[in-house]
Every structure is written in C-alpha cells, then in structure tokens.
Amino acid sequence: MASTAPLITGVDFVTIPTDDFDASFRFYGETLGLPFVKRWGDMPAAEFQAGNVTLAIMDPTAFGQEFRPHEAPLALRVDDVADARSRLQEAGVEFLGDTIDSGVCHQAIFRDPAGNTLDLHHRYAPTAGADSA
C-alpha cells in the first residue's frame, strides 16, 4: 500500500551562485546581516539563515558547474520595505527601479555582488485561504 504522507516535507536550502565568494560572504553576512551558519569545509561555500530558509552561497565552478547568476528574484521577507531599502542604500546597494506596490505587497528589487536578483518583500494584505493549498 502506498504511503499518503507528503513526499516533500520542506526546503533545506536554496543555493545562490557567486563568482566572488569573499564579496558574497561579506554581502550576505554584513550588508544583509544574515546569521552565519557554517562553511562547507575548505570549499568556497557557506550558509546563512534567512528566517526559515538557509541560503547556501557557493562558487559553482568549484563543484564542476558553470557560474550563472539567478535572474528571477529571490524574495526576502522584511517587516518594512521602505526602511530596509533605505538601510541597504546607505550601505551602497543599488536598486533596480522604484518600490513596487502590487496591491497585496511591497517589493524592492536589487542585485547581490554576483548579479543575483534579490527582492525585499513585505506582504501587507491577508492571504485568502491561508489554510488551503
């Protein structure tokens, strides 16, 4: 008899590629202020905690892969997009346009040092059917 338990139970980490590990390490740890979790031994990779998801910053060339930055934004939850944007701009982060108000959330798009697209995100409208899929 087949199990009815879900096959996937969560996300352990999301990999973010870099072509300059040291710059990305500083950016995620210092500029974004994410808590450092661990290094991957001597490899150019490290993990930072972003709420309930771990971000694994790694140089894919050290693992036999090609470096290509993520184009689709990774949405990083913040309490206040305007405040977070202002703090990052003071730290030298450049944003890709104005803050977006979608009618349910605020977003501000920017890139990390490796060119990965990131998004400050705050949902202000309640979700419909939050208990359903």
C-alpha positions in Angstrom: 0.0 0.0 0.0 1.3 3.5 -0.9 2.0 6.0 1.8 -0.2 9.0 2.0 2.5 11.1 3.7 3.8 14.0 1.6 6.8 13.2 -0.5 8.4 16.7 0.1 8.4 18.0 3.7 10.3 21.2 3.3 13.2 23.1 1.8 16.6 22.6 3.4 18.5 25.3 1.5 18.5 27.5 -1.6 21.8 27.8 -3.5 22.9 31.2 -4.6 25.8 31.2 -7.1 28.7 33.5 -6.8 31.9 34.3 -8.8 33.5 36.1 -5.9 32.9 34.1 -2.7 34.6 36.6 -0.4 32.4 39.6 -1.7 29.3 37.5 -1.4 30.2 36.2 2.0 30.6 39.8 3.3 27.4 40.9 1.5 25.1 38.2 3.0 26.7 38.3 6.4 27.5 42.0 6.9 25.3 44.0 4.4 22.2 41.9 4.7 23.0 41.0 8.3 22.0 37.3 7.9 23.2 34.9 10.6 26.2 32.8 9.5 25.5 29.1 9.8 28.6 27.2 8.5 31.3 26.9 5.9 31.4 23.9 3.6 34.9 22.8 4.7 37.6 24.3 2.5 35.2 24.8 -0.4 34.1 28.3 -1.5 30.6 27.9 0.0 28.8 29.0 3.2 25.4 29.0 4.6 23.4 31.9 6.1 20.0 31.7 7.8 17.1 33.8 6.3 14.2 33.1 8.6 13.1 29.5 7.9 15.3 29.0 4.8 19.0 28.6 4.6 20.8 30.4 1.8 23.9 28.5 0.6 26.3 30.9 -1.1 28.7 28.9 -3.4 31.1 29.3 -6.2 29.7 26.7 -8.6 32.9 26.4 -10.6 34.5 24.7 -7.5 31.8 22.0 -7.9 32.3 21.5 -11.7 29.4 23.7 -12.7 29.2 27.0 -14.7 28.6 30.3 -12.9 25.3 31.9 -13.9 23.5 34.4 -11.6 19.8 33.9 -10.9 17.6 36.3 -12.9 14.3 35.5 -11.2 14.3 37.4 -7.8 14.6 35.6 -4.5 12.1 37.3 -2.3 13.5 38.1 1.2 10.8 38.9 3.7 11.2 42.1 5.7 8.8 44.0 8.0 9.2 47.3 6.2 10.4 47.5 2.6 11.0 51.3 2.8 13.1 51.0 5.9 15.1 48.0 4.7 15.6 49.7 1.3 16.9 52.8 2.9 19.3 50.9 5.2 20.7 48.9 2.2 21.0 52.1 0.1 23.1 53.7 2.9 25.3 50.6 2.7 25.8 51.2 -1.1 23.2 48.7 -2.5 21.7 50.0 -5.8 18.1 49.1 -6.5 16.6 48.4 -9.9 13.8 50.9 -10.0 11.2 52.2 -7.6 9.5 50.2 -4.9 6.6 48.2 -6.3 3.1 48.1 -4.7 1.3 45.2 -6.2 -1.9 45.7 -4.3 -1.0 42.9 -1.8 2.7 43.5 -1.2 5.6 45.9 -1.4 8.8 44.9 -3.2 12.1 46.5 -4.0 14.4 44.7 -6.4 18.2 44.7 -6.3 21.2 42.5 -7.1 23.9 41.0 -4.9 27.6 41.4 -5.8 27.5 38.3 -8.2 24.5 39.7 -10.1 21.8 37.5 -8.5 18.4 39.3 -8.4 17.0 39.7 -4.9 13.8 41.3 -3.7 12.9 42.9 -0.4 9.3 41.7 0.1 6.5 42.5 2.5 3.0 41.2 2.1 0.5 43.6 3.7 -2.7 42.0 2.5 -4.1 38.8 4.2 -3.8 35.7 2.2 -7.1 34.1 1.1 -7.5 30.5 2.2 -4.2 30.5 4.1 -5.0 27.1 5.4 -5.6 25.6 2.0 -3.1 24.8 -0.8 
